[in-house]
Amino acid sequence: MNSADSPLPPLTEATLWQILNEELDDATVNQLLWHCLGYRYDAHSQTWQSDRVPPEWQQDYPQPPDFMGSRPAIVKLTRSIPPAHKQLLKEQLGFAGYEIKELNPRRTRRATAVNWLLSYMATQTEATAK
């Protein structure tokens, strides 16, 4: 896994909707998650640095996981969302979910990614407010 040369999109409501609407590719979604988790790609050594990654992620994933392609990684991401943030997708974005006919693992993983990113954003805001 390599980091893309293009810059990541800003972490905004518009970007979150692009993820949900499948307007951003899986690689970009993964890279947003990796960045927020603390993974950094060192182009000089061509290796991933995980010194900013929480220990519980470093242990299971010393290299950034493919969240869009890995059920265990997305399950860990889901479980890492604090209970108070579990409904942010609905509460902040008004996202009611996909219709049954639209459901597939990829879309479910994208919804999980967006909910985790909303939780990350809320956590950052809470930390700044302290």
N, CA, C and O atoms as a GROMACS GRO file, in nm:
protein
  520
    1MET      N    1   0.083  -0.118   0.000
    1MET     CA    2   0.000   0.000   0.000
    1MET      C    3   0.088   0.124   0.000
    1MET      O    4   0.176   0.140   0.084
    2ASN      N    5   0.063   0.209  -0.092
    2ASN     CA    6   0.136   0.334  -0.098
    2ASN      C    7   0.041   0.450  -0.081
    2ASN      O    8  -0.078   0.440  -0.108
    3SER      N    9   0.095   0.559  -0.036
    3SER     CA   10   0.017   0.682  -0.025
    3SER      C   11   0.006   0.745  -0.162
    3SER      O   12   0.102   0.745  -0.240
    4ALA      N   13  -0.109   0.799  -0.191
    4ALA     CA   14  -0.128   0.865  -0.320
    4ALA      C   15  -0.052   0.997  -0.323
    4ALA      O   16  -0.026   1.057  -0.219
    5ASP      N   17  -0.016   1.038  -0.442
    5ASP     CA   18   0.055   1.164  -0.458
    5ASP      C   19  -0.039   1.284  -0.444
    5ASP      O   20   0.005   1.394  -0.412
    6SER      N   21  -0.167   1.262  -0.469
    6SER     CA   22  -0.261   1.374  -0.462
    6SER      C   23  -0.297   1.404  -0.318
    6SER      O   24  -0.302   1.314  -0.234
    7PRO      N   25  -0.323   1.531  -0.289
    7PRO     CA   26  -0.359   1.569  -0.152
    7PRO      C   27  -0.497   1.513  -0.116
    7PRO      O   28  -0.581   1.491  -0.204
    8LEU      N   29  -0.519   1.491   0.012
    8LEU     CA   30  -0.648   1.441   0.058
    8LEU      C   31  -0.751   1.553   0.053
    8LEU      O   32  -0.718   1.670   0.070
    9PRO      N   33  -0.877   1.516   0.029
    9PRO     CA   34  -0.982   1.619   0.034
    9PRO      C   35  -0.998   1.666   0.179
    9PRO      O   36  -0.963   1.593   0.271
   10PRO      N   37  -1.050   1.786   0.199
   10PRO     CA   38  -1.070   1.836   0.335
   10PRO      C   39  -1.178   1.753   0.405
   10PRO      O   40  -1.268   1.699   0.341
   11LEU      N   41  -1.166   1.744   0.534
   11LEU     CA   42  -1.263   1.668   0.613
   11LEU      C   43  -1.383   1.760   0.642
   11LEU      O   44  -1.392   1.823   0.747
   12THR      N   45  -1.474   1.764   0.545
   12THR     CA   46  -1.592   1.850   0.553
   12THR      C   47  -1.718   1.767   0.531
   12THR      O   48  -1.711   1.650   0.492
   13GLU      N   49  -1.833   1.829   0.557
   13GLU     CA   50  -1.960   1.760   0.533
   13GLU      C   51  -1.971   1.719   0.386
   13GLU      O   52  -2.022   1.611   0.356
   14ALA      N   53  -1.926   1.803   0.296
   14ALA     CA   54  -1.933   1.771   0.153
   14ALA      C   55  -1.850   1.645   0.122
   14ALA      O   56  -1.893   1.560   0.044
   15THR      N   57  -1.733   1.634   0.182
   15THR     CA   58  -1.649   1.516   0.160
   15THR      C   59  -1.716   1.391   0.216
   15THR      O   60  -1.712   1.285   0.154
   16LEU      N   61  -1.779   1.405   0.332
   16LEU     CA   62  -1.847   1.290   0.392
   16LEU      C   63  -1.961   1.242   0.302
   16LEU      O   64  -1.981   1.121   0.286
   17TRP      N   65  -2.034   1.335   0.244
   17TRP     CA   66  -2.141   1.296   0.150
   17TRP      C   67  -2.082   1.232   0.024
   17TRP      O   68  -2.142   1.139  -0.031
   18GLN      N   69  -1.966   1.279  -0.020
   18GLN     CA   70  -1.902   1.217  -0.137
   18GLN      C   71  -1.866   1.072  -0.107
   18GLN      O   72  -1.875   0.986  -0.195
   19ILE      N   73  -1.826   1.045   0.017
   19ILE     CA   74  -1.796   0.906   0.055
   19ILE      C   75  -1.924   0.824   0.050
   19ILE      O   76  -1.928   0.717  -0.010
   20LEU      N   77  -2.030   0.873   0.114
   20LEU     CA   78  -2.156   0.801   0.118
   20LEU      C   79  -2.215   0.778  -0.022
   20LEU      O   80  -2.272   0.673  -0.050
   21ASN      N   81  -2.200   0.878  -0.108
   21ASN     CA   82  -2.255   0.870  -0.244
   21ASN      C   83  -2.161   0.802  -0.344
   21ASN      O   84  -2.188   0.801  -0.464
   22GLU      N   85  -2.053   0.745  -0.293
   22GLU     CA   86  -1.955   0.673  -0.374
   22GLU      C   87  -1.892   0.761  -0.482
   22GLU      O   88  -1.862   0.714  -0.592
   23GLU      N   89  -1.873   0.889  -0.450
   23GLU     CA   90  -1.809   0.983  -0.542
   23GLU      C   91  -1.659   0.991  -0.518
   23GLU      O   92  -1.585   1.044  -0.601
   24LEU      N   93  -1.613   0.939  -0.404
   24LEU     CA   94  -1.469   0.928  -0.376
   24LEU      C   95  -1.431   0.781  -0.386
   24LEU      O   96  -1.506   0.693  -0.342
   25ASP      N   97  -1.315   0.754  -0.445
   25ASP     CA   98  -1.275   0.615  -0.458
   25ASP      C   99  -1.233   0.555  -0.324
   25ASP      O  100  -1.203   0.627  -0.229
   26ASP      N  101  -1.231   0.422  -0.319
   26ASP     CA  102  -1.197   0.351  -0.196
   26ASP      C  103  -1.059   0.388  -0.144
   26ASP      O  104  -1.040   0.399  -0.023
   27ALA      N  105  -0.965   0.407  -0.233
   27ALA     CA  106  -0.828   0.441  -0.191
   27ALA      C  107  -0.826   0.574  -0.114
   27ALA      O  108  -0.756   0.586  -0.014
   28THR      N  109  -0.902   0.672  -0.162
   28THR     CA  110  -0.907   0.801  -0.094
   28THR      C  111  -0.974   0.788   0.042
   28THR      O  112  -0.930   0.850   0.139
   29VAL      N  113  -1.080   0.709   0.050
   29VAL     CA  114  -1.149   0.688   0.178
   29VAL      C  115  -1.051   0.623   0.276
   29VAL      O  116  -1.040   0.667   0.391
   30ASN      N  117  -0.980   0.520   0.231
   30ASN     CA  118  -0.880   0.456   0.316
   30ASN      C  119  -0.776   0.558   0.364
   30ASN      O  120  -0.742   0.561   0.482
   31GLN      N  121  -0.727   0.640   0.273
   31GLN     CA  122  -0.622   0.737   0.308
   31GLN      C  123  -0.671   0.840   0.409
   31GLN      O  124  -0.595   0.881   0.497
   32LEU      N  125  -0.797   0.882   0.399
   32LEU     CA  126  -0.852   0.973   0.499
   32LEU      C  127  -0.853   0.907   0.637
   32LEU      O  128  -0.814   0.968   0.737
   33LEU      N  129  -0.899   0.783   0.641
   33LEU     CA  130  -0.902   0.710   0.768
   33LEU      C  131  -0.761   0.691   0.823
   33LEU      O  132  -0.738   0.713   0.942
   34TRP      N  133  -0.668   0.652   0.737
   34TRP     CA  134  -0.530   0.632   0.781
   34TRP      C  135  -0.473   0.761   0.841
   34TRP      O  136  -0.412   0.760   0.947
   35HIS      N  137  -0.496   0.871   0.770
   35HIS     CA  138  -0.442   1.000   0.817
   35HIS      C  139  -0.498   1.035   0.955
   35HIS      O  140  -0.424   1.075   1.044
   36CYS      N  141  -0.629   1.019   0.970
   36CYS     CA  142  -0.692   1.052   1.098
   36CYS      C  143  -0.645   0.958   1.209
   36CYS      O  144  -0.638   0.999   1.325
   37LEU      N  145  -0.615   0.835   1.176
   37LEU     CA  146  -0.564   0.740   1.275
   37LEU      C  147  -0.418   0.768   1.311
   37LEU      O  148  -0.369   0.722   1.414
   38GLY      N  149  -0.348   0.843   1.225
   38GLY     CA  150  -0.209   0.879   1.255
   38GLY      C  151  -0.105   0.813   1.167
   38GLY      O  152   0.015   0.837   1.186
   39TYR      N  153  -0.146   0.732   1.071
   39TYR     CA  154  -0.049   0.670   0.980
   39TYR      C  155   0.006   0.778   0.887
   39TYR      O  156  -0.068   0.862   0.836
   40ARG      N  157   0.137   0.774   0.867
   40ARG     CA  158   0.202   0.870   0.775
   40ARG      C  159   0.298   0.792   0.685
   40ARG      O  160   0.371   0.705   0.731
   41TYR      N  161   0.295   0.826   0.557
   41TYR     CA  162   0.384   0.761   0.462
   41TYR      C  163   0.511   0.843   0.445
   41TYR      O  164   0.504   0.963   0.415
   42ASP      N  165   0.624   0.780   0.464
   42ASP     CA  166   0.753   0.846   0.447
   42ASP      C  167   0.804   0.812   0.307
   42ASP      O  168   0.851   0.701   0.283
   43ALA      N  169   0.795   0.908   0.217
   43ALA     CA  170   0.835   0.885   0.078
   43ALA      C  171   0.984   0.854   0.067
   43ALA      O  172   1.026   0.777  -0.020
   44HIS      N  173   1.064   0.913   0.155
   44HIS     CA  174   1.209   0.890   0.150
   44HIS      C  175   1.243   0.744   0.177
   44HIS      O  176   1.318   0.682   0.102
   45SER      N  177   1.187   0.688   0.284
   45SER     CA  178   1.216   0.548   0.316
   45SER      C  179   1.117   0.452   0.252
   45SER      O  180   1.134   0.330   0.257
   46GLN      N  181   1.013   0.508   0.191
   46GLN     CA  182   0.905   0.431   0.129
   46GLN      C  183   0.844   0.331   0.227
   46GLN      O  184   0.820   0.215   0.194
   47THR      N  185   0.819   0.380   0.350
   47THR     CA  186   0.757   0.296   0.453
   47THR      C  187   0.650   0.378   0.525
   47THR      O  188   0.650   0.501   0.524
   48TRP      N  189   0.559   0.306   0.587
   48TRP     CA  190   0.457   0.368   0.669
   48TRP      C  191   0.510   0.388   0.809
   48TRP      O  192   0.571   0.297   0.867
   49GLN      N  193   0.488   0.505   0.864
   49GLN     CA  194   0.526   0.536   1.002
   49GLN      C  195   0.399   0.528   1.087
   49GLN      O  196   0.295   0.583   1.050
   50SER      N  197   0.408   0.460   1.200
   50SER     CA  198   0.288   0.445   1.283
   50SER      C  199   0.308   0.498   1.425
   50SER      O  200   0.234   0.462   1.516
   51ASP      N  201   0.409   0.583   1.445
   51ASP     CA  202   0.436   0.633   1.580
   51ASP      C  203   0.323   0.722   1.634
   51ASP      O  204   0.314   0.742   1.755
   52ARG      N  205   0.238   0.776   1.548
   52ARG     CA  206   0.124   0.859   1.593
   52ARG      C  207  -0.005   0.778   1.606
   52ARG      O  208  -0.107   0.830   1.649
   53VAL      N  209   0.001   0.651   1.570
   53VAL     CA  210  -0.117   0.564   1.570
   53VAL      C  211  -0.143   0.512   1.711
   53VAL      O  212  -0.049   0.472   1.779
   54PRO      N  213  -0.269   0.511   1.755
   54PRO     CA  214  -0.299   0.457   1.888
   54PRO      C  215  -0.246   0.313   1.903
   54PRO      O  216  -0.251   0.235   1.807
   55PRO      N  217  -0.197   0.279   2.021
   55PRO     CA  218  -0.138   0.146   2.042
   55PRO      C  219  -0.227   0.029   2.001
   55PRO      O  220  -0.178  -0.070   1.948
   56GLU      N  221  -0.357   0.042   2.026
   56GLU     CA  222  -0.448  -0.068   1.990
   56GLU      C  223  -0.457  -0.089   1.839
   56GLU      O  224  -0.491  -0.198   1.793
   57TRP      N  225  -0.426   0.013   1.762
   57TRP     CA  226  -0.421  -0.001   1.616
   57TRP      C  227  -0.282  -0.047   1.572
   57TRP      O  228  -0.270  -0.131   1.483
   58GLN      N  229  -0.178   0.008   1.634
   58GLN     CA  230  -0.041  -0.034   1.600
   58GLN      C  231  -0.024  -0.184   1.617
   58GLN      O  232   0.038  -0.251   1.534
   59GLN      N  233  -0.080  -0.236   1.726
   59GLN     CA  234  -0.065  -0.378   1.757
   59GLN      C  235  -0.128  -0.466   1.648
   59GLN      O  236  -0.065  -0.559   1.599
   60ASP      N  237  -0.253  -0.435   1.612
   60ASP     CA  238  -0.324  -0.517   1.513
   60ASP      C  239  -0.288  -0.482   1.370
   60ASP      O  240  -0.291  -0.567   1.281
   61TYR      N  241  -0.254  -0.355   1.347
   61TYR     CA  242  -0.228  -0.307   1.211
   61TYR      C  243  -0.104  -0.218   1.208
   61TYR      O  244  -0.116  -0.095   1.203
   62PRO      N  245   0.015  -0.278   1.212
   62PRO     CA  246   0.137  -0.196   1.202
   62PRO      C  247   0.145  -0.122   1.068
   62PRO      O  248   0.208  -0.017   1.058
   63GLN      N  249   0.081  -0.178   0.966
   63GLN     CA  250   0.066  -0.113   0.836
   63GLN      C  251  -0.081  -0.074   0.824
   63GLN      O  252  -0.167  -0.146   0.875
   64PRO      N  253  -0.113   0.036   0.758
   64PRO     CA  254  -0.253   0.077   0.749
   64PRO      C  255  -0.338  -0.028   0.677
   64PRO      O  256  -0.300  -0.078   0.571
   65PRO      N  257  -0.453  -0.062   0.735
   65PRO     CA  258  -0.538  -0.165   0.675
   65PRO      C  259  -0.626  -0.112   0.562
   65PRO      O  260  -0.651   0.008   0.551
   66ASP      N  261  -0.672  -0.204   0.480
   66ASP     CA  262  -0.766  -0.170   0.373
   66ASP      C  263  -0.906  -0.179   0.433
   66ASP      O  264  -0.968  -0.286   0.432
   67PHE      N  265  -0.957  -0.067   0.484
   67PHE     CA  266  -1.087  -0.066   0.548
   67PHE      C  267  -1.200  -0.102   0.452
   67PHE      O  268  -1.297  -0.166   0.492
   68MET      N  269  -1.187  -0.062   0.328
   68MET     CA  270  -1.293  -0.088   0.232
   68MET      C  271  -1.294  -0.234   0.185
   68MET      O  272  -1.394  -0.282   0.132
   69GLY      N  273  -1.182  -0.304   0.206
   69GLY     CA  274  -1.174  -0.442   0.159
   69GLY      C  275  -1.159  -0.545   0.268
   69GLY      O  276  -1.149  -0.665   0.240
   70SER      N  277  -1.157  -0.501   0.394
   70SER     CA  278  -1.130  -0.594   0.504
   70SER      C  279  -1.238  -0.587   0.610
   70SER      O  280  -1.256  -0.484   0.675
   71ARG      N  281  -1.311  -0.696   0.626
   71ARG     CA  282  -1.415  -0.699   0.729
   71ARG      C  283  -1.355  -0.681   0.870
   71ARG      O  284  -1.408  -0.601   0.946
   72PRO      N  285  -1.247  -0.753   0.907
   72PRO     CA  286  -1.193  -0.733   1.042
   72PRO      C  287  -1.152  -0.589   1.071
   72PRO      O  288  -1.173  -0.540   1.182
   73ALA      N  289  -1.093  -0.520   0.974
   73ALA     CA  290  -1.051  -0.382   0.996
   73ALA      C  291  -1.170  -0.290   1.016
   73ALA      O  292  -1.167  -0.202   1.102
   74ILE      N  293  -1.277  -0.309   0.937
   74ILE     CA  294  -1.393  -0.221   0.950
   74ILE      C  295  -1.469  -0.251   1.079
   74ILE      O  296  -1.528  -0.161   1.139
   75VAL      N  297  -1.468  -0.377   1.123
   75VAL     CA  298  -1.531  -0.412   1.251
   75VAL      C  299  -1.456  -0.344   1.364
   75VAL      O  300  -1.518  -0.291   1.457
   76LYS      N  301  -1.323  -0.344   1.359
   76LYS     CA  302  -1.244  -0.276   1.463
   76LYS      C  303  -1.274  -0.126   1.461
   76LYS      O  304  -1.284  -0.063   1.566
   77LEU      N  305  -1.289  -0.069   1.342
   77LEU     CA  306  -1.321   0.073   1.330
   77LEU      C  307  -1.457   0.102   1.394
   77LEU      O  308  -1.472   0.199   1.468
   78THR      N  309  -1.556   0.017   1.365
   78THR     CA  310  -1.690   0.031   1.424
   78THR      C  311  -1.683   0.027   1.575
   78THR      O  312  -1.743   0.110   1.643
   79ARG      N  313  -1.610  -0.070   1.628
   79ARG     CA  314  -1.601  -0.088   1.773
   79ARG      C  315  -1.525   0.025   1.841
   79ARG      O  316  -1.539   0.045   1.962
   80SER      N  317  -1.445   0.099   1.765
   80SER     CA  318  -1.368   0.208   1.824
   80SER      C  319  -1.447   0.338   1.834
   80SER      O  320  -1.398   0.436   1.891
   81ILE      N  321  -1.568   0.341   1.780
   81ILE     CA  322  -1.653   0.461   1.789
   81ILE      C  323  -1.715   0.464   1.929
   81ILE      O  324  -1.784   0.369   1.968
   82PRO      N  325  -1.691   0.571   2.004
   82PRO     CA  326  -1.750   0.579   2.138
   82PRO      C  327  -1.903   0.573   2.132
   82PRO      O  328  -1.963   0.624   2.037
   83PRO      N  329  -1.968   0.511   2.232
   83PRO     CA  330  -2.114   0.501   2.232
   83PRO      C  331  -2.185   0.635   2.208
   83PRO      O  332  -2.288   0.639   2.140
   84ALA      N  333  -2.133   0.742   2.264
   84ALA     CA  334  -2.196   0.873   2.248
   84ALA      C  335  -2.194   0.922   2.103
   84ALA      O  336  -2.268   1.014   2.067
   85HIS      N  337  -2.109   0.862   2.020
   85HIS     CA  338  -2.094   0.906   1.881
   85HIS      C  339  -2.154   0.808   1.780
   85HIS      O  340  -2.142   0.830   1.659
   86LYS      N  341  -2.218   0.703   1.827
   86LYS     CA  342  -2.269   0.599   1.736
   86LYS      C  343  -2.376   0.648   1.639
   86LYS      O  344  -2.392   0.592   1.531
   87GLN      N  345  -2.449   0.753   1.677
   87GLN     CA  346  -2.560   0.801   1.594
   87GLN      C  347  -2.528   0.930   1.517
   87GLN      O  348  -2.619   0.994   1.465
   88LEU      N  349  -2.401   0.968   1.511
   88LEU     CA  350  -2.366   1.094   1.446
   88LEU      C  351  -2.403   1.098   1.298
   88LEU      O  352  -2.437   1.204   1.245
   89LEU      N  353  -2.396   0.985   1.233
   89LEU     CA  354  -2.431   0.979   1.091
   89LEU      C  355  -2.575   1.028   1.070
   89LEU      O  356  -2.604   1.103   0.978
   90LYS      N  357  -2.662   0.983   1.157
   90LYS     CA  358  -2.804   1.022   1.151
   90LYS      C  359  -2.824   1.162   1.208
   90LYS      O  360  -2.893   1.244   1.148
   91GLU      N  361  -2.762   1.189   1.323
   91GLU     CA  362  -2.784   1.316   1.392
   91GLU      C  363  -2.724   1.436   1.320
   91GLU      O  364  -2.788   1.541   1.312
   92GLN      N  365  -2.602   1.422   1.269
   92GLN     CA  366  -2.535   1.537   1.207
   92GLN      C  367  -2.560   1.549   1.058
   92GLN      O  368  -2.574   1.660   1.006
   93LEU      N  369  -2.565   1.436   0.988
   93LEU     CA  370  -2.583   1.442   0.843
   93LEU      C  371  -2.727   1.416   0.801
   93LEU      O  372  -2.763   1.440   0.686
   94GLY      N  373  -2.808   1.366   0.894
   94GLY     CA  374  -2.945   1.332   0.857
   94GLY      C  375  -2.951   1.211   0.766
   94GLY      O  376  -3.048   1.192   0.692
   95PHE      N  377  -2.846   1.128   0.771
   95PHE     CA  378  -2.839   1.010   0.684
   95PHE      C  379  -2.927   0.900   0.742
   95PHE      O  380  -2.904   0.854   0.854
   96ALA      N  381  -3.027   0.859   0.666
   96ALA     CA  382  -3.122   0.758   0.714
   96ALA      C  383  -3.079   0.617   0.677
   96ALA      O  384  -3.147   0.520   0.712
   97GLY      N  385  -2.968   0.604   0.608
   97GLY     CA  386  -2.921   0.472   0.567
   97GLY      C  387  -2.956   0.446   0.422
   97GLY      O  388  -3.023   0.526   0.356
   98TYR      N  389  -2.909   0.334   0.374
   98TYR     CA  390  -2.938   0.294   0.236
   98TYR      C  391  -3.065   0.211   0.234
   98TYR      O  392  -3.102   0.149   0.334
   99GLU      N  393  -3.133   0.210   0.120
   99GLU     CA  394  -3.248   0.121   0.105
   99GLU      C  395  -3.196  -0.022   0.096
   99GLU      O  396  -3.082  -0.046   0.055
  100ILE      N  397  -3.280  -0.116   0.134
  100ILE     CA  398  -3.240  -0.258   0.134
  100ILE      C  399  -3.180  -0.299  -0.001
  100ILE      O  400  -3.077  -0.367  -0.006
  101LYS      N  401  -3.243  -0.258  -0.109
  101LYS     CA  402  -3.195  -0.297  -0.242
  101LYS      C  403  -3.058  -0.237  -0.274
  101LYS      O  404  -2.987  -0.286  -0.362
  102GLU      N  405  -3.019  -0.130  -0.202
  102GLU     CA  406  -2.890  -0.063  -0.225
  102GLU      C  407  -2.778  -0.120  -0.138
  102GLU      O  408  -2.660  -0.092  -0.162
  103LEU      N  409  -2.815  -0.198  -0.037
  103LEU     CA  410  -2.715  -0.244   0.059
  103LEU      C  411  -2.617  -0.344   0.000
  103LEU      O  412  -2.656  -0.437  -0.071
  104ASN      N  413  -2.492  -0.323   0.031
  104ASN     CA  414  -2.388  -0.420   0.000
  104ASN      C  415  -2.272  -0.391   0.096
  104ASN      O  416  -2.269  -0.284   0.157
  105PRO      N  417  -2.178  -0.484   0.112
  105PRO     CA  418  -2.071  -0.461   0.210
  105PRO      C  419  -1.993  -0.332   0.187
  105PRO      O  420  -1.955  -0.265   0.283
  106ARG      N  421  -1.971  -0.295   0.064
  106ARG     CA  422  -1.894  -0.174   0.034
  106ARG      C  423  -1.966  -0.050   0.086
  106ARG      O  424  -1.903   0.036   0.148
  107ARG      N  425  -2.094  -0.041   0.062
  107ARG     CA  426  -2.170   0.076   0.109
  107ARG      C  427  -2.177   0.078   0.262
  107ARG      O  428  -2.165   0.184   0.323
  108THR      N  429  -2.194  -0.037   0.322
  108THR     CA  430  -2.197  -0.046   0.468
  108THR      C  431  -2.064   0.002   0.525
  108THR      O  432  -2.062   0.074   0.624
  109ARG      N  433  -1.954  -0.038   0.463
  109ARG     CA  434  -1.821   0.004   0.508
  109ARG      C  435  -1.803   0.155   0.492
  109ARG      O  436  -1.739   0.219   0.575
  110ARG      N  437  -1.858   0.210   0.385
  110ARG     CA  438  -1.849   0.355   0.364
  110ARG      C  439  -1.927   0.430   0.472
  110ARG      O  440  -1.881   0.532   0.523
  111ALA      N  441  -2.045   0.380   0.506
  111ALA     CA  442  -2.124   0.443   0.612
  111ALA      C  443  -2.048   0.436   0.745
  111ALA      O  444  -2.047   0.532   0.821
  112THR      N  445  -1.986   0.323   0.772
  112THR     CA  446  -1.905   0.308   0.894
  112THR      C  447  -1.790   0.407   0.892
  112THR      O  448  -1.761   0.471   0.993
  113ALA      N  449  -1.723   0.419   0.778
  113ALA     CA  450  -1.610   0.513   0.767
  113ALA      C  451  -1.656   0.655   0.796
  113ALA      O  452  -1.587   0.728   0.868
  114VAL      N  453  -1.770   0.695   0.742
  114VAL     CA  454  -1.820   0.830   0.764
  114VAL      C  455  -1.858   0.849   0.911
  114VAL      O  456  -1.829   0.954   0.969
  115ASN      N  457  -1.921   0.750   0.971
  115ASN     CA  458  -1.957   0.763   1.112
  115ASN      C  459  -1.831   0.775   1.198
  115ASN      O  460  -1.827   0.853   1.293
  116TRP      N  461  -1.728   0.698   1.165
  116TRP     CA  462  -1.602   0.706   1.240
  116TRP      C  463  -1.538   0.844   1.220
  116TRP      O  464  -1.488   0.904   1.315
  117LEU      N  465  -1.540   0.895   1.097
  117LEU     CA  466  -1.482   1.027   1.070
  117LEU      C  467  -1.558   1.136   1.145
  117LEU      O  468  -1.497   1.230   1.196
  118LEU      N  469  -1.691   1.124   1.153
  118LEU     CA  470  -1.770   1.220   1.232
  118LEU      C  471  -1.730   1.212   1.379
  118LEU      O  472  -1.718   1.315   1.446
  119SER      N  473  -1.711   1.092   1.429
  119SER     CA  474  -1.668   1.072   1.567
  119SER      C  475  -1.530   1.133   1.589
  119SER      O  476  -1.505   1.198   1.691
  120TYR      N  477  -1.440   1.112   1.494
  120TYR     CA  478  -1.306   1.169   1.501
  120TYR      C  479  -1.314   1.322   1.507
  120TYR      O  480  -1.248   1.386   1.589
  121MET      N  481  -1.397   1.380   1.421
  121MET     CA  482  -1.413   1.525   1.418
  121MET      C  483  -1.470   1.576   1.550
  121MET      O  484  -1.425   1.678   1.602
  122ALA      N  485  -1.568   1.506   1.605
  122ALA     CA  486  -1.628   1.544   1.733
  122ALA      C  487  -1.526   1.535   1.845
  122ALA      O  488  -1.520   1.622   1.932
  123THR      N  489  -1.446   1.432   1.843
  123THR     CA  490  -1.343   1.412   1.945
  123THR      C  491  -1.239   1.524   1.936
  123THR      O  492  -1.194   1.575   2.039
  124GLN      N  493  -1.201   1.562   1.816
  124GLN     CA  494  -1.104   1.670   1.797
  124GLN      C  495  -1.161   1.802   1.850
  124GLN      O  496  -1.090   1.879   1.914
  125THR      N  497  -1.288   1.827   1.822
  125THR     CA  498  -1.355   1.948   1.868
  125THR      C  499  -1.363   1.950   2.021
  125THR      O  500  -1.339   2.053   2.085
  126GLU      N  501  -1.397   1.834   2.080
  126GLU     CA  502  -1.405   1.823   2.225
  126GLU      C  503  -1.269   1.848   2.288
  126GLU      O  504  -1.260   1.915   2.391
  127ALA      N  505  -1.164   1.794   2.228
  127ALA     CA  506  -1.028   1.810   2.282
  127ALA      C  507  -0.984   1.957   2.275
  127ALA      O  508  -0.917   2.006   2.365
  128THR      N  509  -1.022   2.025   2.168
  128THR     CA  510  -0.987   2.166   2.150
  128THR      C  511  -1.061   2.254   2.251
  128THR      O  512  -1.009   2.356   2.296
  129ALA      N  513  -1.184   2.213   2.284
  129ALA     CA  514  -1.266   2.292   2.376
  129ALA      C  515  -1.218   2.284   2.521
  129ALA      O  516  -1.252   2.369   2.603
  130LYS      N  517  -1.140   2.182   2.552
  130LYS     CA  518  -1.092   2.165   2.691
  130LYS      C  519  -0.979   2.258   2.725
  130LYS      O  520  -0.929   2.255   2.838
   0.00000   0.00000   0.00000
